[in-house]
Amino acid sequence: MPPVALITGIDGQDGHYLSQLLLEKGYQVHGFVLQTGQNTLSEKLTLHQFDLCHPDTLGELLDKIRPQEVYHLAAQSHVSLSYERPVETMKITGMGALHMLEAVRQFEIKEKQPVKFFQASSSAIFDDQAGPLLSEESPIHPRSPYACAKAYAHLQVQNYREAHGMFACNGILFNHESPLRDESFVTRKITRAASHIKLGLQEKLTLGNLDAERSWGYAGDFVKVMWLMLQQDEPDDYIISTTETHSVREFVETVFSYLELDYHNYIEIDPNLLRPHDAPVLCGDITRAKTKLSWQPEVSFAELARLMVERDLELAKTESAN
C-alpha cells in the first residue's frame, strides 16, 4: 500500500509543489480546500472540503483518510490583511493549527496509528533585532497579528511534541516564492507589473519599502525539506531559508533588467503601503537542515526572478492577445 499524506491548504503555492513531490514519490495524496468545485490541481489528488474555522467534521475526515503524514500549510498568510482582520487571522492561522494537532492526537489514540505532523511555521515569529542570522533558538517576538498567530501555532506544536510525545515538527519558513505565488505578494506583484509594462499594458508600479531585505528562496526547494523532516526518526524544528538576503529594490532591478527596462522610470512609492512594522533584514541559519537533512537550496535569487518573470510575461502576452 502506498503511504498516505494529507495536505491542508493544498491549493496554495506550497501545497501545489508539495503535492507534486509526494505524488512523484508514490504517495496517495489527500488535500483540504475551502471549495471542491474547481480543481486546478492534479487529477491524482483526492480533495476534501474543509474549513479550519469549523472543525466539526475533522475527526470524521481523518478516520476516512487515515493519513500517516499530515502537512499543515493552510493559513491566513497576508501580513497586511492580518492588521485589518486580526481575529480572523488568529482563528485560521493560530487556532486552525491547534484544531489539526488535537484531531491528529485523538486519531492516534483511537486508531493506535502514529501520524507525523508538519506545521508551516514562519520566520515572522522571531525578534528581528536578534539577527541578522536567525536560528531555531532565536527569541520569539512576533510583530504583527499574523506573526502572533504563527507563534501560537509554533508553540502548540512544541507543546504537543513534549506533552503528548507526538511526532510534530515546525518548518520555520523564510520568504519563498515561485511562478505560482499569489499576486498580492510583493515579488509576484513586481514580476506581473513588469511584464505588463514591457508589453505596454501598464505604465507604473506602486510599491512601499524598497529597502526591506528578505532571504527569498524557491518554493520548490523548500517543500523538499518538509518531506525530509517527516522521514527522520525523531521530530525536530528546522529553519528553511536561503543563506543570503536581497532587498525589494534588488528584486525590482533584477526583474526589470531581465526585460531590458530601467526600473527608475516606472516605480512610484506610496507611503500607505508601508507596514506599521517592517523587519529590515531576515535571514536564516540552515546549519541544522544541512547537517541532519543534507539539504540546501538549489535555485538562486537570479534564477528565481527569471522563472517568475518568464511565466508572467507569457501570461501577459496571452492577456494582450485577448
N, C-alpha and C positions, 0 to 999 in steps of 0.2 A: 504494500500500500504506500502511495506517495505521502510525504509529510504534508500536514495541513496548516496553513497560515491564515490569519485574519489581519487585515489592514483597515484601520479606521482612517477616514479621510483619503481613501484610495483614489478619488478623482482629482486630487491636488497634484502639484508638481512632483513632490517626493513619492506620493502614492503611485504615480504613473511609473516612475523609474524603478521603484522597489518591486512593484508587481511584475514588471517585465523581467527583472533579475530573478525573482523567485520562480516564475514560470520556466525560465531557461534552466533552472536547477532542478526541475521536475516536481515542484510543489503543486498541490491543489490549493488555489488561492481564492479566498473569500474577502469581500470588501463591504464596508459600511458607507452608504451615501445617504444624503437627505432625500433625494428623489431618484427612483429607479427607472423612470420613463425613458430617459435618453442616455444610452450607454455609448460613450465615445471611446471606451477602453477595449481591451481585447475580449473577444467572444469566449475565450477560455476561462475568464473570471466569473465567479458567482457573486452577484451583488445583492445586498440586503438593505432595505430602507430602515434607517435608524437615526434618531435624534438624541444627541448626548444630553440634552436638557430634559428629556423624558425617558428615563432608563427602565421603565416598567417591563419592557419585553426583552431586556438584555440577557437575563438568565436563560430564557427560553431559546434565544438565538444561539447562545454558547452551547446549550445542550444539543442543538441541531447541527452546528458546525463542528464541534469537538476539536478545537484548534490545539496544536502543540506549540505554536508560536503566535504571539499577538504583538503587532506593531501599532502602537497608538500614535498616530500622526495628526488626527483631527484637532483643530483649534481655531479660535478667532485670532488670527496672527497678524493683524494690522495694528501697529503701534498707535498711529494717529486716531484710528477708529476707537481704540480702547479708551482714549480720553473722553470721547463722546458717549461711549456705551460701556462704562466700567463694570456695571453689574452683569450685563450680558456676557462680557468677556470673561468674568470670573466663573459664571455658570458653565460656559462652554469649555474654556481652556483649563481652569482650575478644577472645578467640581467634576467636569467630564472625565478627567484622568482618575479621580477618586472613584467614580462610578465604575470605570473599567477595572481598576485594581480590585475593588471589593467583589465584583461579579466573577472575576477570574479566581479569586481566593475561594469563593463559595463553590465554584465549579470544581476546583481541585479537591475540596473536601468531599463533595458529593460523589464525584466520579473516581476519586483516588487516581487522578491522571495529572501528572505535572505539566505545567504550562510555563513557557519562557516569555517574559513580558518586556517589551521595549517601549520607553517613553521618549518622545521627541522633546527634549529639554532645549533650553536656549541660552546663548551667551548673554542675553539681556538680564539674566538673573544676577550677574556679578556686579560688584562695585567697580565701575570703570576707572576709578582712581587707583586701583590696586595693581594695574598693569604697568607697562603696556602689554606684557605677555601674561595671559591668564591660564591657570591650571585648574585641575579638578578640585583642588583645595583652596582656591581663591575665595575670599569672603563674599557672601551673598548679600547684595544690597540693590534690589530692584528699583528702577527709577521711572516706571510707567505702570499704569493698570495692567497692561499686557504682561510686563515683566513680573509683576506681583503674582499674577495668576500662574505664570510658568514656574515661579519659585515655589508656590504652594504645591503644584503637581510634582515638582522635582523632589521636594522634601517628603511628600507622601510615598513616592517610590522607595526612597531610602528607608522610611518607616516600615513599609510592608516587607521589605527585604530583611530588615533587622528584627522586627517584632514577630513576623509570621514565617520567616525562612523562605520567602518566595524568591524565585529566580527573576528578579526585577532590576532593570538597568536604565540608567539615564544616558542618552546620547546627547551631549551638550553641543548643539548645533550652532556654529557661527554662520555668517551670511553665506548662502549658497544659491546659485542662480542657474538658469538654463533657458533654452528657447521656449520652454513651457511655463516660465514664470508669469504670474498674473500681472496684468498691465498696470495695476495700482502700485506695484513696487518700483522703486526708482530706476533700477537697471533696465527693466523692460520698458518703462516709460521713455527712457533715453533712446534705446535701440529702435523702438517703434516710431518715435518722433523723428529721429534722424533719417530713417528710411523714407518717411513721408516727405520730409524736407528735400531729400535727394530727388524725389520724383515730382516735386512741385505741388504736393498735396497739402502742405503745411508750411507756415512761414517762420514760426518761432517755437521755442521750447522753454517753458517756465519751470524753474527749479527753486529749491530753497538753499540749504547749506552745501556749498560746493567743496568745503574743506573737511567735511566729515570723512573719516577713514574707516574702511572695513577690510576684513580678510576674505574677499569674495572667492568662493570656490564653486565647483561644478556639482550640481545635484546628483548626477550620475556617479560621481566618485563617492559622494557622501553616503548613498544608500548601501554601498558595499560594506561600510563599517557597521551599519545597523544589523546586517545579516551576520557579519563576523562576530559581533558582540553576543549574539544568541547561540553561537556554536561553541562557546567556551564552557569549561567545566564549572566555573564559578562566576556569579554575576558581579558586575562592577560598573562604575560610571566612567565615561570616556569623553574627552574633548574631541570634537570633529571640526577641523579647521584647516586652512592653509597655513603657510609659515611666513606670509608676507602681507602687508597692508597696502591699499591703494585708496586714494581719495575719490570722491564723486567726480571731481574735476578731471582726474586722470582717466576715469572710465569714459567721461564725455569726450575727452580729447582722442582717446583710442578709437572710439566708435566713429566719430566724425572724420578722423584721419583715414580710416579704412574706406570711407565713402568719398574721400578726396574733398572734404569740406573743412573750412575753418570755423570751428565752433564759436569763436568770438562774435561772429556775425549773426548768430541765431539764438543765443541764450539770454534769457531775461530772468532776473532774480525777484521773487515775490516773498517779502518778509512774512506773509501769512502762512507760508509753507514751512517755516521754522518751527521745530518742536519745542515744547516747554523745557525739555532736557534732551540734548543730542550728544551721546558719548563721542568724544573726539577720536579715540583710537580703540579698536577692539581686535586683538589677535590672540590665537590660542596656542598653547604649548601641547603638541601632539605626541610627546615622548611616550606616554602610556600606550597609545594606539599603535605607534610604530614598534614598540618593544613587545607588547603582548599579542597584538593582532597582525603584525607585519604589514601595516597599512600606511600609505602616504598618498596624498593627492597626485593625480597624473595630469589633469588638464590645467594649463597655465592661465593666467589672467588674460593675456592677449588672445589665446585660443578661445576662451570663454566668450569674450566680447565678439570675436569673429563669428562663432556659432550662432550667437543671438541675433546679430545684425543681419547675417545672411538669411536667416529664416524670416525676419521681419521685412526684409527687402522683397523677398518672394511674395509675402502676404500683401505688401503694399502694391506690388505690380498687379496682383490679381484684383485688388480693390480699384486700381486705376483703370484696368481694362473694363470693369463693370460700370 
